[in-house]
Amino acid sequence: MTASELPPGATGIITIDLDVIAANWRALTALVTPAECGAVVKADAYGLGAIKVIPALARAGCRTFFTATPDEAETARRLAPDARLFALDGLLPGAAAIFSANDVAPVLASLDDIATWSAEAARTGKRLPAGLQIDSGLNRLGLSEADVHTLADEPARLDRVDLRLVMSHLACADDPTHAHNETQRANFDRLRAFLPPAPASLAASDGLMLGARFHYDLVRPGYALYGGQAFQGGPTPVRPAVTVEARVLQVRTLVPGDSVGYSATWRATRPTRLAVISAGYADGFARALSASSGQESGVVAIHGQRAPIVGRVSMDLITADITDLTTDVAPGDLATLVGPGLTIEAMGHAAGTIGYEVLTRLGPRFTRRYVGGAG
Ligand SMILES: *Cc1c(COP(=O)(O)O)cnc(C)c1O
């Protein structure tokens, strides 16, 4: 966007293209058909705003949504009254009543979860919908092998559960050569055979790239819908949906020897032009993107030209070396933090983390602007 379009007083802006998110969902659907493609919208749709993203995906045709927590599930129910909703984190204390009141299927992950959900079913006098998570080798949430055998021996434990999904989650799906993928797939098949028949789901964004054997009845992408490219086996059929821009506040001129920022970690070795930009670690621009003298770390773009971060990233501000830019930069211009040529993956890599963390940490001080999404 152009600087003059920014709302008054805005330090920076995240532009979220709802049409791209919808197109990404359609592209993943085409890839996995006849399996169904759901959408993971936990953590406020990966920080992009569930309130806009869920209706846009529902309009595109998405019927099944996954949240993590009860709060998120309640919000999703308001936004998608007719959708199938699953909550991935199982049953937090007090959550069962919230889920049953909102027609949300918790993904039960332990025998205790099953007992709690069955008690809620008895209280409401109905069989209640749920998913079951089997741990197939991630050792995060899910029924253990022993739990699965208990259920096979005591099937009455599931009498009050309307079983809508049996699922598991992959540990190494970003690496298509990793042997753990096949190990988990085999464990999933072996263990779910002990359970009552139900639709199955194993793959998230990366898992669905591993081929049809991993698709089962339903895939659960989150990151890829928002344009994330974590899969190491090659590009996935999605496009970035997010750009992040922040205002240039000042342009300074330094002489050789001048230092920049806290702890004076970077020093000019030539006459230098410096842009001071209104975003910092409180906005999700990681402090790890700081650069001492002689180091390369974070990078932004101004007028489409790359400018390296110099000195420390502070809470509200970053400083970029614009000496080599061929254009004049003025206060009020926009610096691109995420956008063409500046992917969330690259930023995550430079910060020693992953694009998922970049996306979900973009802070509340940015104005969020939505484009597209009309239908
Ligand atoms: C977060 C999550 C997903 C979505 O993962 P992506 O990598 O963002 O596609 C799917 N399933 C489970 C269990 C998750 O926790």
The ligand as an SDF file (V2000), in Angstrom:
LIG
                    3D

 15 15  0  0  0  0  0  0  0  0999 V2000
   -1.4370  -26.7370   14.6260 C   0  0  0  0  0  0  0  0  0  0  0  0
   -1.8940  -28.0730   14.2300 C   0  0  0  0  0  0  0  0  0  0  0  0
   -2.2330  -28.3380   12.8920 C   0  0  0  0  0  0  0  0  0  0  0  0
   -1.9480  -27.3700   11.7690 C   0  0  0  0  0  0  0  0  0  0  0  0
   -0.5700  -27.3790   11.5380 O   0  0  0  0  0  0  0  0  0  0  0  0
    0.0960  -26.5820   10.3060 P   0  0  0  0  0  0  0  0  0  0  0  0
    1.4940  -27.0320   10.2960 O   0  0  0  0  0  0  0  0  0  0  0  0
   -0.0440  -25.1340   10.6560 O   0  0  0  0  0  0  0  0  0  0  0  0
   -0.6680  -26.9200    9.1030 O   0  0  0  0  0  0  0  0  0  0  0  0
   -2.8090  -29.5660   12.6000 C   0  0  0  0  0  0  0  0  0  0  0  0
   -2.9820  -30.4980   13.5620 N   0  0  0  0  0  0  0  0  0  0  0  0
   -2.6210  -30.2930   14.8460 C   0  0  0  0  0  0  0  0  0  0  0  0
   -2.8260  -31.3660   15.8560 C   0  0  0  0  0  0  0  0  0  0  0  0
   -2.0450  -29.0770   15.2270 C   0  0  0  0  0  0  0  0  0  0  0  0
   -1.6730  -28.8760   16.4970 O   0  0  0  0  0  0  0  0  0  0  0  0
  1  2  1  0
  2  3  1  0
  2 14  2  0
  3  4  1  0
  3 10  2  0
  4  5  1  0
  5  6  1  0
  6  7  2  0
  6  8  1  0
  6  9  1  0
 10 11  1  0
 11 12  2  0
 12 13  1  0
 12 14  1  0
 14 15  1  0
M  END
$$$$
